[in-house]
Structures are given as structure tokens and as C-alpha cells.
Amino acid sequence: MALQFEARKVAMKQDRTGFVLTICIHPDELPEELIRDFVGSRYACVMVRLQDDESPTEYVNRVQQAGMLCRLPEFQQFMTEAYGSKKPLTEDQTATLLCSLCDIESRTELNGSVNAKQLFDDLMSEYKEWKINAIPF
């Protein structure tokens, strides 16, 4: 059985073993099993940030998404057609072009830079539009 409760992030720090996340749980939400477990008990955790309307916030790992996209022949074709290359782009060339379009040195910057996130999201919108028009089925 999984324990389910709502919590607020209160603090976060780092020690020699990793990050320490401090959360605040309302007494009415605190599962009794959690109280009874020993300090040092291990848990598998799943967390989702709640919006004001109680709906979950969707997280997008743009670094992972960009890595997977650059390997796709379909995305390479889109980049070739949309950005004027005379011959088909390779995975490495696609990654280089993506970085250039997002004004970054490395795809790892996609999760940190607000500007890069916006440029990447704009590129994804362009790609989705291209897919609708380019693929007949």
C-alpha cells in the first residue's frame, strides 16, 4: 500500500550524502505508518507539484527530449527542410543546429536557461506544425 499525503517544500540543503529535502505535512494528512517507521527507512517517492486549481504541474525534461529528437530521422528531416540544408542532416549536425537555434552551447543548458526553454518550446511548436503538414496520415 502506498502512503499518500499533501506536503509543502520548506527547505532544501546538501550534505555529503546528497540533498536533504524538508517538507511540512499537515497533521490531518500525516499517515500513521510514516510516524511509526524508523528514522533511516527508505521510500520510493513520487511527487507532483499542485497548481492553484489542484491540477498537477507537468514537467518537461527538455534535455532528454532534445537528445531523443536529434536521433529521429523525422526530426532530422524537419530540421533539414526548415533550416535550409541542401543535404540531409546527421544526428550530430541536427544537435549542433538545435543548440544554435536555442542560443546554447550544449543541450544540457535547456533545463536551466529560461530563454533557451522558450526557444526550444517554439521550435517544438514549429516541429509539431510541420509534422501535421508533412505526414499525410
Residue pairs with C-beta under 8 A, 6 or more apart in sequence:
3 31
3 33
3 34
3 43
4 31
5 25
5 29
5 30
5 31
5 34
6 25
6 26
6 29
6 50
7 23
7 24
7 25
7 29
8 23
8 24
9 21
9 22
9 23
10 22
10 23
10 24
11 21
11 22
12 19
12 20
12 21
12 22
13 19
13 20
14 20
48 56
48 57
49 56
49 57
49 59
50 56
50 57
51 57
61 111
62 107
62 110
62 111
62 117
62 120
63 107
63 108
63 110
63 111
65 124
66 95
66 98
66 107
66 110
66 120
67 107
69 75
69 94
69 98
69 127
70 76
70 91
70 94
70 95
70 98
70 107
71 91
74 131
75 94
75 127
76 88
76 89
76 90
76 91
76 94
77 88
77 134
78 127
78 130
78 131
78 134
79 85
79 89
79 94
79 97
79 98
80 87
80 88
80 89
81 130
81 134
82 126
82 130
83 97
83 101
85 93
89 97
95 107
98 107
98 120
98 123
99 105
99 106
99 107
101 119
101 123
102 109
102 110
102 116
102 119
102 120
102 123
103 115
103 116
103 119
104 110
104 113
104 116
109 116
110 116
110 117
110 120
111 117
